[in-house]
Amino acid sequence: MRKYKPITGGVYLVLDPGMHKSQLLQKVQEALDGGVSVLQIWNNWPAGYTWPDKLGLVQELVALADVYRVPVLVNEEWQLLKETDLGGVHFDHIPPDYEALKAELNRDFICGITCSNNLEVVRWAEQHQLDYVSFCAVFPSPSAGSCEIVQADTIREARKITQMPLFLSGGITAENLTKLQELDFNGVAVISGILNAASAKESTAAYKQALNNYNP
């Protein structure tokens, strides 16, 4: 098992495997150079993508990130952890039998989960000793279209429940982070703000600097 840096916060980049592969790998390399902390492969595979295709892309991404000791997680498809060196899995909802899943994997792995305004998800994550919670969405965003807007009070109450890292996502830019400064969180999860930027390295660095200004 690779030794990754622990997840404590920072810039969490969600990768869209629907992008052209060479473009995606280039953006990932730039983001790693810019200081990204976590990578997650979104469950948005192109039509016709086979299991070997997925395994190949996963291993290429893991190889890139391993140089920086950055973990690569997969969205939902935890079975990929059985055949690759993925660092963990991110769930959109509470999995039906998490203990059986852990027993089947039979190895250490990072696990996080998405939360909207349902604090029972946070309580479940705390009870099962997950590594982080990600709130979706704090601002309107095309890539977070299925997420309801998270209320600030939800995030405040979540911090009373757990001390695990809290990430915020949905429409976040390096500029509008100042609107969130009254909240106690550890990092931001981003898709288009980095993947669609002219320079993923510069965009990642800008998010990182904004977070440092927020929580020096």
N, C-alpha and C positions, 0 to 999 in steps of 0.2 A: 504493500500500500504506500502510495506516495505521501510525503509529508507536506501538507499545505499550511499556509498561514491561517490561523484561526479567523473565523468570520466575526469581526467586531464592528463593522460599518463600512463607510466609504462609498465608492461608486460601483454599483451592481449593474452589469450590462446584460440585457436580455437579447440574445441573438436570434435573428430570423433565418432559419435554414431555407426559406423560400428565395432568398437572395442568390444571385449567381455565385457559385462556390468560390471562384478566385477573388471576387470582390469582397465576399464575406471574410475570407481568410486575411485579406489585406487590412480590412477594417479592424479585425481582431488584433492583428499585430500592432497596428497604430494605437489602439486602445490600451493594450498592455504596456506599450512604451509610455503612454500618458498616465499610467498609474491606476488602472482599474483593479478592483479588489476581488470581484467575483464575476464569473461568466455563467449564464444559464442558456441552454438551447431550448427555445420556445417550441412547443408542440404544434408547429405550423409547417410540416414537411410538404414538399411539392408532390403533386399527384404523380403516382407511379414510382415513388421512391421505395425501393425494396429494403428489407432488413440489412443486407450487406452494404447498401448505399449508406444507411444510417450509421452502421458500425464504422465504416471508413471515414465519414465526416467527423464522427465523435473522436476517433483516435487522432485525426489530424489536429483538431482543436485542443485536445488534451496535450498533445506533444508541444504545441505552441505555448500553451499556458504553463506547462510544467517548468519551463525555464525561469519563470517569474514566481513560481510556487503559488500560483493562483488556481483555486479549484474551479472545475467545470461541472456544472449540474445539468440535469436534464429535467424538462417539464413533464410530469406525469409518468412517462414511460420508464418506470424503475427497473423493468426487466433488462434494460440496456446495461445496468450496472453489473449484471452477471457475466457479460462477455467483453467488457471494456474496462479501462482505468478511470472511468468517471468518478468524480469526487462525491457525488450525491444526487439527490432528487428534490425537486420543488413541486409541491402539490397545490392545485387550485382549490381543492376541497378536502375535507377530512377523509382519508382513505378508509374503506370499510373494515379492514382487519390489519391494522398497522403492526401488531405484534407478530402475526403470521408472516407478514412481508419481511420483517427484520430477521426472523428465523430462516426464511428461505435465502436471503442474501448472505447471511452468516459472515458479515464483515462490517468493519466500521464504515460509516458513510455520513455525510452531511445531509440534514433534512430541514427544509423550510416550508412555509405554507402561506398562501394568500389569505388576507382577511379584508372584509369590507367593514360593515358596521356591527357585525355579529361577534360580540366579545366571547361567546362560547368557543369560538375558534382559538382565541388567544389562551383561554383556560385549558383547552385540550392540548395546545402546543406546549404550555408550561408543564402540564401533568406528564406528558410523554417526552419531556426533555428535548424538544427540538432545538435547532441551532439559531433560528431567527424567524421573525414574522414580517411579511411585506404587505403594506396597506395599499389597496387599489380601489379607487383612484382619488387623489387629493385635488386634482384639477381635471377638467374635461380633456380628453385625448382620443384621437382616432384609433390608436393601437390599444387603448384600454376601454374601447367602446362598450364592452359587456360588463364593465364594473360600475357600481353605483358610486356616487361621490361620498367619500368618507368624511364624517363630521369630526371637527377638531376635538370635541369632547370624547369621542371614541378613542382617539389616540392618547388623550390624557388618562382615561380610565385604564387603557391597556398597560400603561407604564406602572400603574398601581398593582397590576396583576403579575407582571413579570419584569425582570431585569435583562432578559435576552435582547439581542440587537433588534431594533425596529427599523425597517426600511419604508420609505414613502415612494409611491410611484404614481404615474399618470399626469402627463402634461407639465412635468417639472423641468424648468430651465435653470441655468446658472444664475439668471437674473431674478426669477421669481422665488428663489429660495428664501429671500428676505421676508416673504409673506408668511413663512412657516417658522420663524425664529422663536416664537413663543412655545413651540412644541418640543418635547423631549424625544428625539429620535437620533439614529446613528448613521443613516446613510440613505441614498436615493437609488432607485431602480429605474433604468432608462433604456429605451429602445431607439426611437427615431432621433432623439436629441444627439445621439452619438453616431448611429449607423448612417444617418442622412447628412451628417455634417461634412463640409469640404475636407476637414482634417479631423479624423476620429481622435488622434493624439491630442490636438489642441482643445477639442471639445471636452474630452475626458479630464484633461488638466484643469480646465475652467470649472467643471463641476467639483473637482477635488479641492480647488482653491476656495470655492464658495462654501463648501462644507467646513473647511478649516477656519474660515472667517466666522462661520456660524458657531463652531465649537472648537476654538483654538486649544 
